[in-house]
Amino acid sequence: MPIKGRDREFRIPKVTYVDFKHIEMDRVLTMLFPRLKWDGYASRRPPRGRDLTVEEFLADFLEHPEWFSGFDKHSEITRAWIETDLMDMVNRGKSNQALAAPRPLHGNTYKFRNARHTRDYGTAEQIYWMLYYARKGKGQAVRDALKRFFFPGIDLVTDRYDPNASVDVETQAILRLDHQVTQDMKDSKEPSRFRPLCIGQADIMSDDILRLLAYEPYVPRSVLVDYLKTLMAFHLALYHLKLLQMLPKLVKQRSCDDLCTTKECPVNSDLNNVMTCCPYRVVLIVDMGDVNNEHMAELARKSTDRFYRQIPAYVQANYVVKKLDEMAEYLKKKASKLESPQGGEFSVSDLVALLKPEHQAERQAYFRFRLASLIEESTSGNENVDPEIREVSSMGLDEFESFIEILMAYRGKYHHQYITECLDSLLLKNKENGMLAQSRTKGSPRRFVLGSKLLEVLLQVAVLTQADGRFVTREIRIEELLVFLRNRYGIHIEQLPKGAQTNSSILDRRALRFNLEAFKRRLREIGFYEDLSDAFVAQKVSPRYAIGEKTE
C-alpha cells in the first residue's frame, strides 16, 4: 500500500531541517550564501527560461578581453579552466554533465545557480540556524565574519561589484560575471526559526569557524573555502550522529533532558574539554589506516556500526514527534483543547510530553480517526486488508502505536536507506577530508577513519589559542592534541572510551598503541610534526601558518 498525503512527510525542522538525501557541500554553501546575505531569508529571483551553461560563461570572457589578457586567444584552455576551476558540475565527465553553479568562492555565486541541480535538502537552513542560535555572542560574530569573508568586493546595500577590490583570480573571474544576473531579492516568505536540539554542538561549530577564519590573511582563499566546507560537513555529521541516540531517548523518557536547554547546557566551546559533561556525547573510535592493524579496523567498525544500528529507532522516534506535532496543532487550532506554548510553536520537549498518561484520551481519539483514514485509503476499491496492517492489528497496540507501526512497516526501510546515504555523504565517505571508509564490495562494513585533509583542518583549529582578544598559533604536545580531539569531538585514537577501558583486552591495547604510531606518521606526512625526542611529552605539533600576537 502506498502511503499518501501528509503521512508521507517525514522531515520536521524542530528536529532537523535536513531532508535526508545525498548531500553535496558545494551546493550547501551556495544555498547558505543568500541566508547569510538576507539574515536567514532565502533569495527570490525571476525564473530563467533555461539553465546557464559553461559556454555562456566562456562567451562572456571572450567578449571582454580587457578582463583577463590572453583569454580570447586561447578559448579551449579558457573553457577547460572555467569548467574545472570555477564551476561545480553535476555528473562531471559524463555524457549528462550539467552545470550546478559556480564554485562557492564568493557569496554572489548563488545568483548563477541552476536550481534543479543545486538542491541542498534543507542543509543550508540547518547550518544557518545552528550558527544563529550559538551562545555567548558567537552566533552573531560568526555570521558577520562569514558574510565579510564571502562577500568581498560587493556593496551589500547596492549589490554592486567594486573592480578595485583585492581578491584572488578565481574570485575576480566570478565577480566579473555578476552583471549577468541583475534581479535578485529577499524572499518574502518568513523563515521558520527553530533552535537546534543540541545547542552545544552549534556553539562548537561556531567557535571552530571563527578559529578557521583567523587564517584568512595567511591561507589562499580557495583553500580556506575547502577548509570551511570540510568543517561544516564534519559538524553536521556529528550533530546528526548525536540525534540518532538523542531523539529515541527523549521519546522514551517523554521529556527533554534538563541539561539540554540553552541556559543549562554544560558545553563550553572556549575550553578543550567541551563535551565531557554532555549526556549525549558522541564517541568515535577511529582507525588511522595501518593496514597491518586489523584489530584496530575491527574496533572502528564496531564503533561505526553502533551508530548506524540506531537508525531504525531514530526513524520511529522522528515519526512519533512528527505525528504528535500534527496532533498538537489540531488540538490547538481546531479543538481548542491545547494552549499555545510560549513563543507560539510547540518545541520537541512540548511534543514528547504529550506521550504522558494525562494526554492519553486526546491522543487515542485523534489517532483513532487518523488510523481509520489510513486503513480506508489502503483498502479503497479492494476488500482485502493489506497483510502489514493485519499483522499490526493483531499486536494488540493502541491507536497511536498502531498508526506509528503501520508507517514504519511501509516507510521505515525507505527512510533507513536515505538516512544512511545522508550520513555517508556528510561523513564524506572514502574521501581524504572524510571521517568514514567503506570498501566498494556490496554490504561491506563501514568504519570511522580520519582523512588527512580533515585532520589538517582540525589541527588548524587545535593550534589556535586566544591572546588579547585575538587568535594566535602555538605549538602543542601530541598528548594535548589527543585530549583535544577526544574531548571536543569525541575522536578516540589511542584509548577506548572510559566505559570500555576496564574490559579492554591485550589485543585492544596493542591495536591502540599501533594506532597512535600511525597517527604520528600521518602528522609527519602532512607536515605538522617532527620527532625531536623519544620522550612523549616532548613530541609537539607545530602550526603550518603562524599567527603571532600583536606587537606595539
N, C-alpha and C positions, 0 to 999 in steps of 0.2 A: 504493500500500500504506500503510495507516495504521500508524504506529509505536505499539506498545503497551507497557504496563507501565513499568518504570523507565527504559526507553530514551526515554520522552517527557520525563523530567525534565531540566531544564537548569540550574536555579539551584544554585549551590554557594556557601554562605556564606563559605567560605575565600577566595573572590574578592570577592564582594559579597553581602550579604543581600537586595538588591533583586531582586524578581521583575519583570522589565522589562514594565511596563504604563504606562498613563497615570496620572500621579501628581498628586494634589491636596494642596497643602501644608497646608491647614486640617486635613485628615484625618490627615496625617502628624504634625502637632503634637498632635492629640487622642490618637493612639496612642503618642506619646512620653511623655505625662504619667504613665501607670502605671509605665513603666520608670524614670522619674525617682523616683517615689514609692517603688517597691519595689526599688530598686537593681538594675535590669536585668531583673527578672521582669515578665511580663505580668500582667494582672489576671484574676480569675475571679469571676463573679457568676452567680446563678441565672438561667436564661433567662426572658425575658418571653414571655407568650402572644402579644403583638402589638407592633408598633412604636409608639413615642411619636410624638405629633403636635403641631403648633403649637397646636391647640385645647386640648390638655391643659395646656400651659404657660399659655395665656391664662386658662383657668378657674382655675388656681391663683392668679394675680394678682388676678382679680376676687373671689375668695373671701376675700382678705386685703387689704382697702383700707387697713389700717394700715401696710402695707409702703411704698406709694407713694401719696401723696394724689392723688385725682382719676382714677386708672386705672379705677375701677369706673363712672365716669360717661362714659367715652369708650372703649368697648370696641373699636370698629373701629380707632381710632387706636392703641390699645394693641396690637392684633393686628398691625397693619402694622409697628409699631416692633419687636415681638418677632421677626417673620419677617425683617425687613430688617436690623436691627442686632444681634440676638442669636443668630440661627440660621444654621447652614451648611446650605444646601438643595441637594439633588440635582435637576438639571433645573429650576432656578429659572425661574418664569414660564411653564412648560409644563404641559400637562394631566396629565402624570405626575410632577409635582413631589412630592418627598418630603423628609422631614427626615433629615439625616445625624446631626447632633449640634449642641449649642450651639457658637457660635464659640469657638475656643480662647483665651479671655481669662483663664481660670482653670484650674488643674490638675485640678480635680474634674469638669470637663465631660466627661471620658471616661466617667463613670458613666452619662451620659444617652445615649450613642451608640446608634444603631440599627446593629447590627453589619454587616448586609449592605450598608449604604450608606457605611460608614467604612473600607473596606479600604485599607490603605496599602501593601500588597505588599512588606512587609519593610523599608520605608524608615526607619521609626522605629527599628528594630533597628540598621540601618546607622549612623544618626546617633548613637545611644546608645553603641555600641561604639567608634566613632571618638572620641567625647568621653572615654570611659572610658580608652582607651589613650594619650591625648595625654600627652606627656612633660613633664618639669620641674615636676611638680605641677599642671599646668594641667587635667589630666583630672578630678581631684577638685575643684579650685576651680571649674571651670565647671559641673559637675553640682550642686554645692552652691548656686552662685549662681542657676542656673535653677530649682532646687527652691524656693529662697526667693522668687524673683520670681513664680513661677506658682502658689504655694500660700499667698498672704496670707490672713489671717483664718481659717485652718484649723489646728487642732492635729493634726499628723500622727500622733500617738500615739493619740488618741481619735477622730480624724477628725470632730471637732465644729466647727461654724461659730461664730465669735465675732461677734455682731452689732455689737460696738463697734469692729470693725476699720475702719480708714480706707482705703476703696477707691473707685474711680470708680463711677458709676451703673450702667454695663453689668455690671461685675463683681459689684456688690452684688445686682443683679437675678438673676444666675445663682446666686449663693450662697444666695439666699432659697429656691431650688428644691431645695436639697441634700437636704432631708428626703424627697424622692420616692424616692430610692434608698438604702435603709438597709443592704443587704447587699452587701459588696464585700470581696474578699480577694486576697491574693497568689496567683498561680498556683503550684501545687506542682511544675510541670514545670521542671526545671533548664534555664536558658537556655544556648544554645551561645555560647561566647566565642571569637571569633577576632580577632586583631589585623588592622587594615587593611593591605592590601598597601603602601599609601603612608602611612607614619606621619607624614611631613612635612605632608601635606595635613590630617591630623587635628590636628596642632599648630596650624596656621594658623587653621583653623575655630574651635578652642577659644579661641585668643587674640582673634580677631575678636569672638566672642560676649561674652567678658569685657569687651572695649572698649565694645561697644554697651550692655551693662548698666550701665556707668558713667553713662549718661544717665537712668537710672530716675527720679531726683528732678526732672528737668528736662523730660522728654518725656511727653505723655499716654500712658497705658498702652496704649490701642488702637493708637496709632501705633508704639510700641516693639514690640508684638507683630507688627505688619506688617513692621517692620524685621527682626525675627528670622526670620520666615518667608522673607523675600526672601533674607537672608544664608545660611540653611541650604540653600535651593534652589540658590543660586549655588555654594556649596562642594560640594554633591552633584554638580552638573553638572561642575565642574572635576575632581572625583575620578574620575568615570566617563569623561570625555574622556581623562584620563590612562590609565585602564585599557585603553582602546581601543588605545593604542600600546604599553602596557607588557606586557600578558599575551601577545600574539603573540611579542614579543621574548624573554620568559622561556622560552616553549616552544621557540623556535628555538635558543636557546643552552643549553637543558637545565639551567639553573640560574638562581637569582635573582642580581641584581647585588649585589656585595659592599657597595655603598653603601646598599642598600635594607634595612637592618636597624635595629632600634630603637637600637642603640649607634652605628652608623656613619652613619646618615642625616645629611647635612650641613645640613639645613634648620634655620634658627634663627628661630623665629617672633617673637622680640623685635626683629629687625632688618628694615629695609625691603628689603634685597637677599636675602630668604629663599630664593628659588628659583634663584638664579644658578648654584649648583653641582649642581642636581638633574639626573640623566641623562635623566629623562623629563619635563622641564618642559613645560608646556602653553604654546603660543604662539597668541594670538588677535589677528588683525588686525581692528580694529573700525571700522565706519563710523559716523560721528556724525550722519548723516542729512541732509547737504546735498544736496538734490535735483538741484542743478546739478553735483555732483561724481560723475559716473557712473563714472569710473575708480576712485575710492575704493570705491564699491559693488562693483565687479568684484574688487578686491583682497580685500575682506571675503568675497565669495562663494567665492573660491578657497581662502581660509583655512578656511572652514567645510566646504567640500567635501572637504578633505584629511582631516578627522576622520571625516565620515560615510562616506567610502570605505573606512575601516578596519573598518567593522562586520563584513563577512563574515569577515575574518581573525580578528577577536575571537570571533565565534561558533564558528569552528573550534577556536581555542585553548581556549575555555571547554569545549567538548566533550572535548578531549584531557585537560584537567585533571580534569573530572568523571569520565570513564571510568577514568583512572589512579587516582583516589581509590577507585572501586569495586573495582578490581583490588587495590590496596594493602590494603584492608580484608579482602578474601577471602584473600590470601596470609598476612595476619597471623593471622586468626581460624581459618580452616578448613584451610589448607595448612601453616601454621607455617613458612613459608619467608621471612618478613619480620619482623624485630624491631620491636617497638613503639617509636616515637620518644619522646624525652624530652617529657613532658607528655601523652603518650597519643594525641595527634592528629597526623596527617600534615599538615605545612604545604605550601603551594604549592611551596616550594623542594624539599621531600622528593619531591613528586609528579612534578615535571618532571625530577628526577634519574633517575626510572625509565625515561626515554627513552634513557638511555645504553646503549652496546652490552652492558655486563655484565648487563643485565636483559632482554636480547632473548629468551632462551629462555622465561623465565616469562611475558613479555608475549605472545609468539606462542601459547603453549599456552593461556593464559587466553582470549585473544580468538578463537582458533580455535573454541572451544566457543561463545562469545558470538555469533560471526558465523554459525555453523551454525544456532543457535537463531533468530537474526533472519531468516535466509533461509527457514527452515522455517515460521515464522509467516506470511511473505509468500506462500508457495505452498500453504498448507493449503487443501485442497479444490479446488486448481487446479494442473494440471500445468505451466502456463506460468510461467516466472520473469519477474518484473517487469523492464521494459526498463532501469530505472535500475540495478538490481542486475546485470543482464547487462553493462551498459556499464562499471560499476565493476570487475567481474570480469575484463574484457578489458584492464584497465590494467596488470596485472602487479604490483599492490601486495601487500604482505604483509597478514596477517590484521588487524592493528591498524589500519593505514592504510585498508584496505578498509572496516572497520567504521565509522570516522570519516567516510569519504566517503559511505557509504550514509546515515548520519544527516544529513549536510549536504544530500544530494540531496532527502531527504524533509522535513526540518525547517528547513533553512537560511533559506529565504525567510520562513518564519513568524517566526523569531526576529529576522531583519533588520527586519521591519516593526515588531515590538513594541519593539525597542531604539530604533529611530528615534522612535517615539511617546513613549517614556520620556524620551529626551534632549530632545525638543521641549518636554515638559511641565516638566522640571527647568530648562531654559533659559528657561522662561516665555515661549514664543514669542508674538510680537505683543502683548506686554503692556508697560506702562510700567515695570514693575520687572523686565523681562526682558533677555536677552542675545542674542536671536535674532529675526530678522524673515523673513517669507516671504509673498509675495502670495497671494491666495486662488485664483489660477489653478492648475489641476491640473498638477503636475510642475514648478512654478516653483522656481528655486533658493533656497536659504537663504543668509543672510549674518549674520555677527556684528554686533550693534549694541550700544549702551549706553543702555538706557532711563533716563529722567530719575529715576525712583524708585530704581532700582538704583544709579545714580551718586550719588544723595543718601545712600544707605546707606554706600557705600564712602567717601564724603567724611567722613561722621561718624566712620568708623574712622581715616581718614588724618590728621585734625587732632588726634588724641589722642597724647599722649606721657606718659611716666611721670616723676613727681617725688615724691620721698619716699615711694615705695611706693604711689602712687595715680595715677590717670589725670587729666590736666589738658589743656585745649584750648590750641591755639596757631594762629597764622597760618602758612601755608606758601606758598612760592612755586609758581607754575604749573609751573616746571621740576621742582621737588621732587615735586610731585603726580604728574606724568607718570612719573617714575622709580619712585615708589611703586607705581603701578598696573602698571607693566611688570614690575618685579622681584618683586612679591609675588603677582600674579595672572596674569601673562603677557599683560596687555592692552596692545596696541601701538596708539597713536593717531597719533603724529607721526613715527614712524620704523618701518622694516621690521626684522624680526629680524636679528641680526648676520650670519648666513649668507647672507641675501638682499640685504644692503646693497650689496655690491660689484657685483651685477648689476642694480641698480635703474636705471630709465630716467629721463629728464627728466620724462616723464608721471607716473611714480610719485612723484617728489619734489614735483611740483606738486600732485598729489592729496593727499599727506600734509600739505603746507602749508595747503591749504584745509580739510582735516580738523581741523587744530589750531585754526583760526579758528572752525569750527563747534563745537568742544569748548568754547572760551571763551564763545561765545554761549549754549551750554547752561548753563554755570556761572552766567552772568549771569541767565538765565531762572529758575533755581531758587534764586537769592538768595544765592549763596556768593561772588560775585566782582564787583568793581568796578574799572574801568580808572582807575588813579591816575597811570599813566605809560606812555609808549610803550616804555620800556626793559623787556625781557623779564624781567630779574632782579628788577625792582621790582613785577611783577604778582603779587598774592597772593590766596590763597583764605582767607576768614575763616570761623570756625566759626559755625554758627547758634545753638547753645546753648553758652554759655560756662561751662566748669568751671574754677574757679580753684584755686590752691594754698591749703592751709590757712594761716590766719593765727593767730598766737599771741594 
